[in-house]
Amino acid sequence: MTLQTILSLVIIGLAAGVLSGFMGVGGGVVMIPLMMLFLGFDQHTAQGTSLAVLAVPVTFLAAYTYHTTGHPINWKFAIVIAVFFVVGGYLGSKFAVKIDQNILKKIFAVVLVVAAIKLFFGK
């Protein structure tokens, strides 16, 4: 792997990890609002619970499914990204727990709206 490739993998891992730790991304886009709406969770509790739910089973089973159906997985790249995803997740969560819940909720809402607009108007 070239230095440029390694740096790209590190940046991808950190960015994904920070967004995951900070916003509870992934299934959290669905779980967080539903936990807040139907369970009365506050923003911090919903995000933490979402992260706990997604910790191992979702990613392991998804990767296993791809692997067993013959789709190639670049394990070297995945390991580098995963290491920095964990680091980013830790950093993102440290940041998120220090933010007031109302501000965090607004940031989360903006991310959801931007994602929805991009999905709706994208190719």
CNS distance restraints for C-alpha pairs under 8 A (distance, minus, plus):
assign (resid   1 and name CA) (resid   5 and name CA) 6.09 0.50 0.50
assign (resid   1 and name CA) (resid   6 and name CA) 6.56 0.50 0.50
assign (resid   2 and name CA) (resid   6 and name CA) 6.27 0.50 0.50
assign (resid   3 and name CA) (resid   7 and name CA) 6.10 0.50 0.50
assign (resid   4 and name CA) (resid   8 and name CA) 6.12 0.50 0.50
assign (resid   5 and name CA) (resid   9 and name CA) 6.19 0.50 0.50
assign (resid   6 and name CA) (resid  10 and name CA) 6.15 0.50 0.50
assign (resid   6 and name CA) (resid  80 and name CA) 7.75 0.50 0.50
assign (resid   7 and name CA) (resid  11 and name CA) 6.12 0.50 0.50
assign (resid   8 and name CA) (resid  12 and name CA) 6.10 0.50 0.50
assign (resid   9 and name CA) (resid  13 and name CA) 6.02 0.50 0.50
assign (resid   9 and name CA) (resid  77 and name CA) 6.80 0.50 0.50
assign (resid   9 and name CA) (resid  80 and name CA) 6.30 0.50 0.50
assign (resid   9 and name CA) (resid  81 and name CA) 5.30 0.50 0.50
assign (resid  10 and name CA) (resid  14 and name CA) 6.02 0.50 0.50
assign (resid  10 and name CA) (resid  80 and name CA) 6.77 0.50 0.50
assign (resid  10 and name CA) (resid  81 and name CA) 5.92 0.50 0.50
assign (resid  10 and name CA) (resid  84 and name CA) 5.82 0.50 0.50
assign (resid  11 and name CA) (resid  15 and name CA) 5.90 0.50 0.50
assign (resid  11 and name CA) (resid  84 and name CA) 7.88 0.50 0.50
assign (resid  12 and name CA) (resid  16 and name CA) 6.01 0.50 0.50
assign (resid  12 and name CA) (resid  81 and name CA) 6.39 0.50 0.50
assign (resid  12 and name CA) (resid  85 and name CA) 7.84 0.50 0.50
assign (resid  13 and name CA) (resid  17 and name CA) 5.89 0.50 0.50
assign (resid  13 and name CA) (resid  80 and name CA) 7.43 0.50 0.50
assign (resid  13 and name CA) (resid  81 and name CA) 4.17 0.50 0.50
assign (resid  13 and name CA) (resid  82 and name CA) 6.09 0.50 0.50
assign (resid  13 and name CA) (resid  83 and name CA) 7.13 0.50 0.50
assign (resid  13 and name CA) (resid  84 and name CA) 4.54 0.50 0.50
assign (resid  13 and name CA) (resid  85 and name CA) 4.18 0.50 0.50
assign (resid  13 and name CA) (resid  86 and name CA) 7.83 0.50 0.50
assign (resid  13 and name CA) (resid  88 and name CA) 6.94 0.50 0.50
assign (resid  14 and name CA) (resid  18 and name CA) 5.84 0.50 0.50
assign (resid  14 and name CA) (resid  81 and name CA) 7.67 0.50 0.50
assign (resid  14 and name CA) (resid  84 and name CA) 5.08 0.50 0.50
assign (resid  14 and name CA) (resid  85 and name CA) 5.11 0.50 0.50
assign (resid  14 and name CA) (resid  86 and name CA) 7.83 0.50 0.50
assign (resid  14 and name CA) (resid  87 and name CA) 6.65 0.50 0.50
assign (resid  14 and name CA) (resid  88 and name CA) 4.37 0.50 0.50
assign (resid  14 and name CA) (resid  89 and name CA) 7.55 0.50 0.50
assign (resid  15 and name CA) (resid  19 and name CA) 6.12 0.50 0.50
assign (resid  15 and name CA) (resid  85 and name CA) 7.37 0.50 0.50
assign (resid  15 and name CA) (resid  88 and name CA) 6.60 0.50 0.50
assign (resid  16 and name CA) (resid  20 and name CA) 5.96 0.50 0.50
assign (resid  16 and name CA) (resid  85 and name CA) 5.89 0.50 0.50
assign (resid  16 and name CA) (resid  88 and name CA) 7.05 0.50 0.50
assign (resid  16 and name CA) (resid  89 and name CA) 7.70 0.50 0.50
assign (resid  17 and name CA) (resid  21 and name CA) 5.90 0.50 0.50
assign (resid  17 and name CA) (resid  84 and name CA) 6.96 0.50 0.50
assign (resid  17 and name CA) (resid  85 and name CA) 3.93 0.50 0.50
assign (resid  17 and name CA) (resid  86 and name CA) 5.92 0.50 0.50
assign (resid  17 and name CA) (resid  87 and name CA) 6.74 0.50 0.50
assign (resid  17 and name CA) (resid  88 and name CA) 3.98 0.50 0.50
assign (resid  17 and name CA) (resid  89 and name CA) 3.99 0.50 0.50
assign (resid  17 and name CA) (resid  90 and name CA) 7.53 0.50 0.50
assign (resid  17 and name CA) (resid  92 and name CA) 7.04 0.50 0.50
assign (resid  18 and name CA) (resid  22 and name CA) 5.65 0.50 0.50
assign (resid  18 and name CA) (resid  85 and name CA) 7.31 0.50 0.50
assign (resid  18 and name CA) (resid  87 and name CA) 7.99 0.50 0.50
assign (resid  18 and name CA) (resid  88 and name CA) 4.27 0.50 0.50
assign (resid  18 and name CA) (resid  89 and name CA) 4.75 0.50 0.50
assign (resid  18 and name CA) (resid  90 and name CA) 7.36 0.50 0.50
assign (resid  18 and name CA) (resid  91 and name CA) 6.23 0.50 0.50
assign (resid  18 and name CA) (resid  92 and name CA) 4.23 0.50 0.50
assign (resid  18 and name CA) (resid  93 and name CA) 7.43 0.50 0.50
assign (resid  19 and name CA) (resid  23 and name CA) 5.41 0.50 0.50
assign (resid  19 and name CA) (resid  24 and name CA) 7.04 0.50 0.50
assign (resid  19 and name CA) (resid  25 and name CA) 6.36 0.50 0.50
assign (resid  19 and name CA) (resid  88 and name CA) 7.81 0.50 0.50
assign (resid  19 and name CA) (resid  89 and name CA) 7.19 0.50 0.50
assign (resid  19 and name CA) (resid  92 and name CA) 6.57 0.50 0.50
assign (resid  20 and name CA) (resid  24 and name CA) 4.68 0.50 0.50
assign (resid  20 and name CA) (resid  25 and name CA) 4.62 0.50 0.50
assign (resid  20 and name CA) (resid  26 and name CA) 7.23 0.50 0.50
assign (resid  20 and name CA) (resid  51 and name CA) 7.70 0.50 0.50
assign (resid  20 and name CA) (resid  89 and name CA) 5.81 0.50 0.50
assign (resid  20 and name CA) (resid  92 and name CA) 7.25 0.50 0.50
assign (resid  21 and name CA) (resid  25 and name CA) 7.62 0.50 0.50
assign (resid  21 and name CA) (resid  51 and name CA) 7.36 0.50 0.50
assign (resid  21 and name CA) (resid  88 and name CA) 7.08 0.50 0.50
assign (resid  21 and name CA) (resid  89 and name CA) 4.07 0.50 0.50
assign (resid  21 and name CA) (resid  90 and name CA) 6.33 0.50 0.50
assign (resid  21 and name CA) (resid  91 and name CA) 7.21 0.50 0.50
assign (resid  21 and name CA) (resid  92 and name CA) 4.48 0.50 0.50
assign (resid  21 and name CA) (resid  93 and name CA) 4.48 0.50 0.50
assign (resid  21 and name CA) (resid  96 and name CA) 7.59 0.50 0.50
assign (resid  22 and name CA) (resid  89 and name CA) 7.17 0.50 0.50
assign (resid  22 and name CA) (resid  92 and name CA) 4.35 0.50 0.50
assign (resid  22 and name CA) (resid  93 and name CA) 5.11 0.50 0.50
assign (resid  22 and name CA) (resid  95 and name CA) 6.90 0.50 0.50
assign (resid  22 and name CA) (resid  96 and name CA) 5.24 0.50 0.50
assign (resid  23 and name CA) (resid  28 and name CA) 7.74 0.50 0.50
assign (resid  23 and name CA) (resid  47 and name CA) 6.82 0.50 0.50
assign (resid  23 and name CA) (resid  96 and name CA) 7.85 0.50 0.50
assign (resid  23 and name CA) (resid 108 and name CA) 6.30 0.50 0.50
assign (resid  24 and name CA) (resid  28 and name CA) 4.99 0.50 0.50
assign (resid  24 and name CA) (resid  29 and name CA) 7.24 0.50 0.50
assign (resid  24 and name CA) (resid  32 and name CA) 7.53 0.50 0.50
assign (resid  24 and name CA) (resid  47 and name CA) 5.12 0.50 0.50
assign (resid  24 and name CA) (resid  48 and name CA) 7.37 0.50 0.50
assign (resid  24 and name CA) (resid  50 and name CA) 6.11 0.50 0.50
assign (resid  24 and name CA) (resid  51 and name CA) 5.86 0.50 0.50
assign (resid  25 and name CA) (resid  29 and name CA) 5.73 0.50 0.50
assign (resid  26 and name CA) (resid  54 and name CA) 7.99 0.50 0.50
assign (resid  27 and name CA) (resid  31 and name CA) 5.89 0.50 0.50
assign (resid  27 and name CA) (resid  50 and name CA) 7.29 0.50 0.50
assign (resid  27 and name CA) (resid  54 and name CA) 7.29 0.50 0.50
assign (resid  28 and name CA) (resid  32 and name CA) 5.02 0.50 0.50
assign (resid  28 and name CA) (resid  33 and name CA) 7.88 0.50 0.50
assign (resid  28 and name CA) (resid  47 and name CA) 7.07 0.50 0.50
assign (resid  28 and name CA) (resid  50 and name CA) 5.45 0.50 0.50
assign (resid  28 and name CA) (resid  51 and name CA) 7.53 0.50 0.50
assign (resid  29 and name CA) (resid  33 and name CA) 7.06 0.50 0.50
assign (resid  29 and name CA) (resid 112 and name CA) 7.35 0.50 0.50
assign (resid  30 and name CA) (resid  34 and name CA) 6.40 0.50 0.50
assign (resid  31 and name CA) (resid  35 and name CA) 5.87 0.50 0.50
assign (resid  31 and name CA) (resid  46 and name CA) 7.68 0.50 0.50
assign (resid  31 and name CA) (resid  50 and name CA) 6.44 0.50 0.50
assign (resid  32 and name CA) (resid  36 and name CA) 6.19 0.50 0.50
assign (resid  32 and name CA) (resid  43 and name CA) 7.58 0.50 0.50
assign (resid  32 and name CA) (resid  46 and name CA) 5.12 0.50 0.50
assign (resid  32 and name CA) (resid  47 and name CA) 6.04 0.50 0.50
assign (resid  32 and name CA) (resid  50 and name CA) 6.52 0.50 0.50
assign (resid  33 and name CA) (resid  37 and name CA) 5.95 0.50 0.50
assign (resid  33 and name CA) (resid  46 and name CA) 7.86 0.50 0.50
assign (resid  34 and name CA) (resid  38 and name CA) 5.64 0.50 0.50
assign (resid  34 and name CA) (resid  39 and name CA) 7.41 0.50 0.50
assign (resid  35 and name CA) (resid  39 and name CA) 4.93 0.50 0.50
assign (resid  35 and name CA) (resid  40 and name CA) 6.51 0.50 0.50
assign (resid  35 and name CA) (resid  41 and name CA) 5.78 0.50 0.50
assign (resid  35 and name CA) (resid  46 and name CA) 5.94 0.50 0.50
assign (resid  36 and name CA) (resid  40 and name CA) 4.76 0.50 0.50
assign (resid  36 and name CA) (resid  41 and name CA) 4.50 0.50 0.50
assign (resid  36 and name CA) (resid  42 and name CA) 6.06 0.50 0.50
assign (resid  36 and name CA) (resid  43 and name CA) 6.96 0.50 0.50
assign (resid  36 and name CA) (resid  46 and name CA) 6.47 0.50 0.50
assign (resid  37 and name CA) (resid  41 and name CA) 7.57 0.50 0.50
assign (resid  41 and name CA) (resid  45 and name CA) 5.81 0.50 0.50
assign (resid  41 and name CA) (resid  46 and name CA) 5.63 0.50 0.50
assign (resid  42 and name CA) (resid  46 and name CA) 6.14 0.50 0.50
assign (resid  42 and name CA) (resid 101 and name CA) 7.58 0.50 0.50
assign (resid  43 and name CA) (resid  47 and name CA) 6.15 0.50 0.50
assign (resid  43 and name CA) (resid 101 and name CA) 6.00 0.50 0.50
assign (resid  43 and name CA) (resid 104 and name CA) 7.30 0.50 0.50
assign (resid  43 and name CA) (resid 105 and name CA) 6.18 0.50 0.50
assign (resid  44 and name CA) (resid  48 and name CA) 6.11 0.50 0.50
assign (resid  44 and name CA) (resid  96 and name CA) 7.99 0.50 0.50
assign (resid  44 and name CA) (resid  97 and name CA) 6.98 0.50 0.50
assign (resid  44 and name CA) (resid 101 and name CA) 6.67 0.50 0.50
assign (resid  45 and name CA) (resid  49 and name CA) 6.00 0.50 0.50
assign (resid  46 and name CA) (resid  50 and name CA) 6.05 0.50 0.50
assign (resid  47 and name CA) (resid  51 and name CA) 6.25 0.50 0.50
assign (resid  48 and name CA) (resid  52 and name CA) 6.27 0.50 0.50
assign (resid  49 and name CA) (resid  53 and name CA) 6.19 0.50 0.50
assign (resid  50 and name CA) (resid  54 and name CA) 6.25 0.50 0.50
assign (resid  51 and name CA) (resid  55 and name CA) 5.95 0.50 0.50
assign (resid  53 and name CA) (resid  57 and name CA) 7.93 0.50 0.50
assign (resid  54 and name CA) (resid  58 and name CA) 5.73 0.50 0.50
assign (resid  54 and name CA) (resid  59 and name CA) 7.40 0.50 0.50
assign (resid  55 and name CA) (resid  59 and name CA) 7.65 0.50 0.50
assign (resid  56 and name CA) (resid  60 and name CA) 6.00 0.50 0.50
assign (resid  57 and name CA) (resid  61 and name CA) 5.93 0.50 0.50
assign (resid  58 and name CA) (resid  62 and name CA) 6.03 0.50 0.50
assign (resid  59 and name CA) (resid  63 and name CA) 6.06 0.50 0.50
assign (resid  60 and name CA) (resid  64 and name CA) 6.02 0.50 0.50
assign (resid  61 and name CA) (resid  65 and name CA) 6.03 0.50 0.50
assign (resid  62 and name CA) (resid  66 and name CA) 6.42 0.50 0.50
assign (resid  63 and name CA) (resid  67 and name CA) 6.12 0.50 0.50
assign (resid  64 and name CA) (resid  68 and name CA) 5.99 0.50 0.50
assign (resid  65 and name CA) (resid  69 and name CA) 6.14 0.50 0.50
assign (resid  66 and name CA) (resid  70 and name CA) 6.59 0.50 0.50
assign (resid  66 and name CA) (resid  71 and name CA) 5.32 0.50 0.50
assign (resid  66 and name CA) (resid  72 and name CA) 7.42 0.50 0.50
assign (resid  66 and name CA) (resid  73 and name CA) 7.62 0.50 0.50
assign (resid  67 and name CA) (resid  71 and name CA) 5.65 0.50 0.50
assign (resid  67 and name CA) (resid  72 and name CA) 6.49 0.50 0.50
assign (resid  67 and name CA) (resid  73 and name CA) 6.73 0.50 0.50
assign (resid  73 and name CA) (resid  78 and name CA) 7.86 0.50 0.50
assign (resid  74 and name CA) (resid  78 and name CA) 6.15 0.50 0.50
assign (resid  75 and name CA) (resid  79 and name CA) 6.01 0.50 0.50
assign (resid  76 and name CA) (resid  80 and name CA) 6.50 0.50 0.50
assign (resid  77 and name CA) (resid  81 and name CA) 6.19 0.50 0.50
assign (resid  78 and name CA) (resid  82 and name CA) 5.89 0.50 0.50
assign (resid  79 and name CA) (resid  83 and name CA) 6.18 0.50 0.50
assign (resid  80 and name CA) (resid  84 and name CA) 6.59 0.50 0.50
assign (resid  81 and name CA) (resid  85 and name CA) 5.88 0.50 0.50
assign (resid  82 and name CA) (resid  86 and name CA) 6.25 0.50 0.50
assign (resid  83 and name CA) (resid  87 and name CA) 6.57 0.50 0.50
assign (resid  84 and name CA) (resid  88 and name CA) 5.87 0.50 0.50
assign (resid  85 and name CA) (resid  89 and name CA) 5.86 0.50 0.50
assign (resid  86 and name CA) (resid  90 and name CA) 6.18 0.50 0.50
assign (resid  87 and name CA) (resid  91 and name CA) 6.29 0.50 0.50
assign (resid  88 and name CA) (resid  92 and name CA) 5.89 0.50 0.50
assign (resid  89 and name CA) (resid  93 and name CA) 6.01 0.50 0.50
assign (resid  90 and name CA) (resid  94 and name CA) 6.20 0.50 0.50
assign (resid  91 and name CA) (resid  95 and name CA) 6.33 0.50 0.50
assign (resid  92 and name CA) (resid  96 and name CA) 6.11 0.50 0.50
assign (resid  93 and name CA) (resid  97 and name CA) 6.15 0.50 0.50
assign (resid  94 and name CA) (resid  98 and name CA) 6.83 0.50 0.50
assign (resid  95 and name CA) (resid  99 and name CA) 6.85 0.50 0.50
assign (resid  96 and name CA) (resid 104 and name CA) 7.15 0.50 0.50
assign (resid  99 and name CA) (resid 103 and name CA) 6.77 0.50 0.50
assign (resid  99 and name CA) (resid 104 and name CA) 6.18 0.50 0.50
assign (resid 100 and name CA) (resid 104 and name CA) 6.19 0.50 0.50
assign (resid 101 and name CA) (resid 105 and name CA) 5.95 0.50 0.50
assign (resid 102 and name CA) (resid 106 and name CA) 6.33 0.50 0.50
assign (resid 103 and name CA) (resid 107 and name CA) 6.26 0.50 0.50
assign (resid 104 and name CA) (resid 108 and name CA) 6.08 0.50 0.50
assign (resid 105 and name CA) (resid 109 and name CA) 6.16 0.50 0.50
assign (resid 106 and name CA) (resid 110 and name CA) 6.23 0.50 0.50
assign (resid 107 and name CA) (resid 111 and name CA) 6.32 0.50 0.50
assign (resid 108 and name CA) (resid 112 and name CA) 6.31 0.50 0.50
assign (resid 109 and name CA) (resid 113 and name CA) 6.17 0.50 0.50
assign (resid 110 and name CA) (resid 114 and name CA) 6.07 0.50 0.50
assign (resid 111 and name CA) (resid 115 and name CA) 6.08 0.50 0.50
assign (resid 112 and name CA) (resid 116 and name CA) 6.05 0.50 0.50
assign (resid 113 and name CA) (resid 117 and name CA) 6.12 0.50 0.50
assign (resid 114 and name CA) (resid 118 and name CA) 6.09 0.50 0.50
assign (resid 115 and name CA) (resid 119 and name CA) 6.04 0.50 0.50
assign (resid 116 and name CA) (resid 120 and name CA) 5.94 0.50 0.50
assign (resid 117 and name CA) (resid 121 and name CA) 5.96 0.50 0.50
assign (resid 117 and name CA) (resid 122 and name CA) 7.88 0.50 0.50
assign (resid 118 and name CA) (resid 122 and name CA) 5.29 0.50 0.50
assign (resid 119 and name CA) (resid 123 and name CA) 7.94 0.50 0.50
